[in-house]
Amino acid sequence: MAQKYANVWSRAAASLTALSHTQAGAFRWGVLILLTAVWFGGGIWLWRDLPFSEALYRTFSAVSMWDAYFASSDSAINPHDGWLREVVRYAALAAPVVGLLFAFSGQLGRSLARMFNLAAARHVVIAGDSSAALSLAQDCRKRKDSVILIADGLAEETALGLRRKGVIVLEGEAIQIETLRTARAHHAAHVVAYEPDDTANLQIEAAVRRLVGDSKRRPPIGVHVSTRSAMLLKEAREMRSSQMRKKKAGPPPIDPKPFSLEEMAARALVQKESQALLTLAQQLGQSRLHIVFFGFDAAAEAIAERVLMSLWSAHFEAPRLTVLSPDSASAEAGFKARHREAFANPGAWVADIEFLPFDWNLASVGAEVLESVEQARGKPTAIVVSTGADPGNIHLALSLKRLCNHGKRWPVPIYMRETSQSEFSQQYAKGDETPELDAYLLAFGAHQVNSTRVRIIDGALDQGAAIAHEHYNRGLGSKDAMSMRELQSAMKDWSDVLETYRAANRAVADAAMVKAWDAGFRPAAKGEKGDTAIAVPPALMEKMARTEHDRWMAERLMSGWRPTATSEARNNDLMAHDKIVGWDQLNEADRNNDVVQIRASMDVARLMHKEGFVPRS
């Protein structure tokens, strides 16, 4: 059974919150109207032989239990209407009582929910009112988690809709420690900081840490801190590693987990599309994967990073990127500043990325744009459209699709960034739906898909990275593959892994499907019988290991590491590595580490596609 984040009290509070805010107006008013109709209609009929004013007076008096309603005989009542008198009497009593119950039931439910929430624990606390935060809250509720959402200024109707689903909404600022105390954040299973300001999210983590103090928490509270700045994300992760190196005996009460939605979307896209890109490059007779970017916002840069870190195939040269941007000089300077080591070490590797000027707001996308890219960089394998705004992405992606399909000039996938799913993407940007070789649209990055409990709280995208790390720890370069039970349990020690190793193993996991493709396998389609025990052919192992070493060097340099001097030893604090050298300079043990990562990638691929693999044609 899947784990649910809640205890008895938080579950009761969530249920009462949903019950007290459920729209049952039609039912409630229907009952009241029915009781009132029986009361007045039956009363008027019961006293029909009297003048109307007298009949109305006696009907009203039913609620006071007037003696005439008890008398066994009354000259004004038809002897055959005794049953009706009882019905009218009880309807008159029930109408005000039921009305009062309905009027106060909502307030009673809310009061009880607040009382039960005083003992809430093992629940999920979400701070923020963005679309991504609301999406995560609703997804957690679908999985029966108890959720407390801290939001300042949430629209009344939006808050009401969340409460009807059982989300407890607290108004206030999450950076205030008392607000977090009210949300029982120090007793939660997970706290997700989703404020638009990165600094505020870090302050929320610090406030939770102060609330918990030196209390023993097993397991620790997972504090997931959203960051929009790639540089701040890197520093937050390094700070976590520094804290882990200095931690005292025993597990810490807080497990900080900084994350980026842009990075998650990029990793998911690379994992999903890598085999399709490799197959297309092979069909087009290309020597390397070449990705062309229209726009270079944070989401596009995240994809560029993952491509340079992971999409390395033994059958192709190193990946190439071309960026078209209205301010190409600033985009280039910023990227190179954030990834200095990827351009400062030509003896090891230099990122193949070029920035070209093009402003789609001032000029239409025409054949001359494609021609300039071809002449400067060659034909592409894929296009990424990520200009910073969904309407612009949709318009530009659609224009590119028409242009690319004119004469089948660029029959490539167009990955369109969309922060929130639209009718357009659901209808027209669903991927390749035709057998012919042509350009098609695929939307990625929507919060409905990205901001989910599986990805953010459960860390599904890191499961493959945990397997890769387990391979490295065990040194499984020449041993049998891990069993499926071992694959499933590899996550248990992932929280103790330093961030520098996490980053390296994430790139290994993202490259898993590339390794499977290089070894000659693709995922089994529906109805096909797949093989779950895939392995690298011995004749390919050294070639793939060489490529894996080149990929590893690119990932380390992109992550800020640098080669050491000839006589210098590895230094984790200074991010200097003595193995960032060519394959020929490695000893046998170091080369075996690359074999280990190849085997790790194959096991990651097995876990990602439990239906198995078949030989690719």
PyMOL commands that set and color helices and strands:
alter all, ss='L'
color gray80, all
select helices_A, chain A and resi 8-21+25-46+52-64+67-69+79-117+131-142+156-164+177-182+185-187+198-212+230-245+261-283+298-310+328-338+340-342+367-377+390-408+423-428+447-450+453-457+460-474+484-496+499-510+512-518+538-558+583-585+588-608
alter helices_A, ss='H'
color red, helices_A
select strands_A, chain A and resi 124-127+147-151+168-171+190-193+221-226+254-259+290-294+320-325+353-357+382-385+413-417+440-444+521-523+562-563+576-577+613-615
alter strands_A, ss='S'
color yellow, strands_A
deselect
rebuild
show_as cartoon
